[in-house]
Amino acid sequence: MARMTSNDLLKNIKKQHACHLEKVQKKEPYISPLFFKLKRHLMGQLRRSNHKAHERTAESLQQSNQRHSDADAAT
């Protein structure tokens, strides 16, 4: 086999990449960027709601601890 120059190698790689892309696009339908935008938005909402729920849990724990300490002080 003749020695390949870097230019030949580059052409070969590009050709393989093009073939690979064709195969992938036949297998998987196109995913629109809108999907990723929506996913990011929903994940952000989920993170915020989890954060709020965590804050509420911390508040209720603090209140229940306060009630218990008040009850202990009363006895």
Secondary structure, 3 states (H helix, E strand, C coil): CCCCCHHHHHHHHHHHHHHHHHHHHHHCCCCCHHHHHHHHHHHHHHHHHHHHHHHHHHHHHHHHHHHHHHHHHHC
